[in-house]
Amino acid sequence: MKKLAIGSTLGMLLAVGFVTGEQATANTKFQDVQRSPMQETILALNEKGIVSDAQNFYPDRSLTKAEAATLLVRAFKLPEIEPTPSDDPNVVKKHTYEDPLAVIDESFTVPSADDITDHWGYHYIEGALEVRVQQVEGEQYLPDSPVSKARWVEMVIDTVYGVDQSVNAVEKAVEIGIATAEEATDTAPVSREDAAVILAKLIENPDFKVITVFATSDIHGHLEPYAPTEEASEIGGLARMSTVINDMRDVQPNTLLVDAGDAPYNTNIANLFEGRSTIDVMNALDYDAMVLGNHDFDYPMNVMQANAERADFPFLSANTLYHGERPDHLDPYYLTEVDGVDIAVIGVTDDESHFYTHPKNVEGVSFVDEFESAQATVDAVKDESDVVIALSHLHGDNKVLPTVVDGIDVEIGGGEDLVAFPQIIQDTWLISPGKHSEVLNQINLNMMGDDMLGLNFAHIFMTSNLEEDPAVASIIADYRSQLDGKMQEVVGSTSVLLDGERQTVRLKESNLGNTIADSLRHMTGADIALQNGGGIRTSITPGEITLQEIYAVLPFDNAVVTAEASGQTIWDTLEHSVSSYPAAAGGFMQVSGMSYTFDAANELGSRMTEVNVGGQPIDLEKTYTVATNDFLTGGGDKFTMLKEDATVISQTKSFLRDAFYDYLKQHETINPELEGRITVLNPVESGQ
């Protein structure tokens, strides 16, 4: 990570002893405390890198807010965070989003306050603010304001126990022996010496340890930085993430790195190598474990097995069986010891994962009940572990797991694509770790002996000002070079933006969805075409369309099929497709050769109000030919009516992207518009 060069300024002089300032030899170090009874304490903090070498410590000077942040970050291994300033003065700082359609934009990465951007300790300050042990006052941080002794004690307690855990700071300070009740309620400014003493009472306790757990989730093959919207700056990238992780490992050897599922596939650079590229990069980052998500079944079991054997870390899933048995390449849990602390990492996978992939990919695969498997696995490891971490890829059931399974200390829940602060659910800390390598989650477990006192948590966004790890960047560049040679073929062009954003294809009519559905009818000659919005993964900008863009839009190996279905089955299919609205569900249908209207205000099961085929009301008794994909006719996304009530009459060897490719080749330049194929009555904004 880039470091701030500190000059000989007033700010530097005020920071002497906390940041690199007046360099001192061993004989001249901290001359102003050489006769102090606290000299050994200050030197001990210096040995740990918490207090930097300096000629003087200024023990009687009041501790400032910025100095407090510096001590906290260094002592408790909090992240140093470097924001990226914005040219827009109206950008409001954000830290979380709880709508899976939201994206990381500059509001997440700008400085937290105007008065810290040029401050010597800005990266420490941002770290303390991200962990929420300090706050911005109005729009200002006030870095040079004095900190009271009571507030300093509170900051230390908040760091140790976590701001999401409701504790009495005074009681806890007395309990762990860092302050008396009188000291913990003293509102006078705390001196630098007294602050150091309070801190040292905990840091010098041999039973106190900090274990750092780094977590990712839902990477979906995003090895490289990407722009989540047309307006947004590039975010993410595993080469940047490697730099952040390695910088922390340099000062904090007690680390784990885990992933909560859906890592290997779903981008061109991942799919064309069947996930090998992702696994190679994860090996370079030195992951310790990952759990299987539903998208880990986007390829057949032999591909998963090859990737598991390629990986230098275990693939976890306590509830995935193959032909009735746990396959050799999957483990229910991973046991490790970190600085004398025994940690169990268990893995549990959504037991409905077979609904979300091609049926052929899960032939022979079965999923045991996720909750029963999780409890059995916790019971199996609890006597061997001090801390139990669950890697769960359960989507909405992540929040249910702690209510039905006892003994999980920390749950890292994948599949929801949320960037949120931790929640405590029945004594379990639930972490929502985001997506697409946009954010690294740092979870610091604060231990006293074998007991976890609490944790602190930070999002570290992978911004453009972070340097890339050259070794990881080289691996990615090699795969990119192989990919580019294949993918630069120009297939056609578009004069308009082809909108494949999640908030479009999963909620309303899309001109890209229309075009893809049209390409299915063009290939098959069917009466209508149905394309699930979840299979459309990104947009295409105006101009030439390359093979690379086609793969990005349609990354899944779903084959084109033609089925016969009654009007009633088609109606039921559309009814199911809108059942999750306004949630942006992947089963929302884009169509061709037909149109439909639904009322979002109606009860589930009664939302469809009108369906037309070829401009005429659908005949519920008539049999129609339907072009779609074998994911849907196999019952994917819970379209059981297409599996049970429709009859496949033609199974092609062409994938969806092949139909799209052929269509573009024959039409050269396209200019698709919205045609009223989907009408939503009483629409609701996503997230409401």
Secondary structure, DSSP 8 states (H G I E B T S, - for coil): -------SSHHHHHTBTTBS-S---TTTTTGGGTTSTTHHHHHHHHHTTSS---S---TTSB-BHHHHHHHHHHHTT---------S-TT------B-STT----HHHHS-S-GGGTTSTTHHHHHHHHHHTSS--BTTB--TTSB-BHHHHHHHHHHHHH-TTS---HHHHHHHTTS--HHHHT--SB-BHHHHHHHHHHHHT-TTEEEEEEEEE---TT--S-B-SSSSS--B--HHHHHHHHHHHHHH---EEEEE-S--S-SSHHHHTTTTHHHHHHHHHHT--EEE--GGGGSS-HHHHHHHHHH-SS-EE-TTEEETTB--TT-BSEEEEEETTEEEEEEEEE-TTGGGGS-GGGGTTEEE--HHHHHHHHHHHHGGG-SEEEEEEE-GGGGTTHHHH----SEEEE-SS--B---EEETTEEEE-B-STTSEEEEEEEEEETTEEEEEEEEEEE--TTS---HHHHHHHHHHHHHHHHHH--EEEEESS-B---HHHHTTS--HHHHHHHHHHHHHH--SEEEEEGGG----B-SEEEEHHHHHHHS-S--EEEEEEEEHHHHHHHHHHHTTTTTS--TT-EEEESEEEEEETTS-TT--EEEEEETTEE--TTSEEEEEEEHHHHTTGGG-HHHHHT-EEEEEEEEEHHHHHHHHHHHHSEE-----SSEEEES---TT-
